[in-house]
Amino acid sequence: MDWMIEVDGLVKTFGHLTAVNDVRFNVPKGQVLGFLGPNGAGKSTTMKMITGFMTPTAGTVRVAGHDVDEQPIAAKAKIGYLPEGAPAYPDMTPISFLNFIADVRGLDAAARRQRLDYVIANVHLDTVLHQPIDTLSKGFKRRVGLAQAILHDPPVLVLDEPTDGLDPNQKHEIRGLIADMAKEKAIVISTHILEEVDAVCNRAMIIAEGRIVADGTPGELESRSPFHNAVLIDCQDEGVADALEAIAGISRVETLAGGSYRAYPTNGQSIVAEVADLVKQRNWSTSRLSVEHPRLDEVFRNITRGGEQADKQGEAA
């Protein structure tokens, strides 16, 4: 596979603190990787090393075939980076800042006009183009930062909290833009918003204490939830819990308030058909029979708080 980002044995220490510890993963073209982790887990530090903003203590990063340490200019030319906080020159206007970035990126007149038109329209900056950046809201500053990251149409995007500070409508627009760009790019998104992973990512990675502890599709991670394929049933009949526990594929039954029960499957297998058959056989009167929606937030908490003994780094997908 043609990897656009290759991270091999990345380590970063600050004195006695190891912020990133032997991180390894690859990202191909067409993949949007959601990079998750609690505060202080090493997300931003890893992204800074991928983009060449910070030098690793050990390990290597290659972007579009270029070693970030040995070929920094060639590597950085292939990267669009939205750093934490979206720093920009506060006295500039968005249009002057984007023109400055176009100069830095070496865009000729035709490419400059085309790309400026594209980012202004798609990041929705037209109403604030001539307003000093320092006077903009947090959301608009974030959008200016995203605009500069994609201005030169790079094949690799590294975005740290791209929708931070945006309202729900703006988040929807930016997620749509990321999804459109993903067809031709490799994109890494650091986020603490778990709904963002479901919305735009086709791969999710969780980092905790500087190490990768989970790596897979959002669906694969959700399947690690204790609620995966659990069945909820509302039933006032007698003996429901005992009858459910007698089903071979059910590991336990939780009795909830108001005549409700939650049946947990063994090894996450589907049990809804068996439960439905039991309801029919017993002629129970039920007002609800539904499968629980997997909970990525529960998986995140379990993994990062040690609920799962997941200290082994996942293999790069």
Helices and strands as residue ranges (DSSP letters): E 3-14, E 17-28, E 32-36, H 43-50, E 58-63, E 66-67, H 72-76, E 79-82, H 94-104, H 109-123, G 126-128, G 133-135, H 138-150, E 156-160, H 168-181, G 182-184, E 186-190, H 194-200, E 203-208, E 211-216, H 218-222, E 231-235, H 240-245, E 250-256, E 260-265, G 266-268, H 272-282, E 286-291, H 296-304
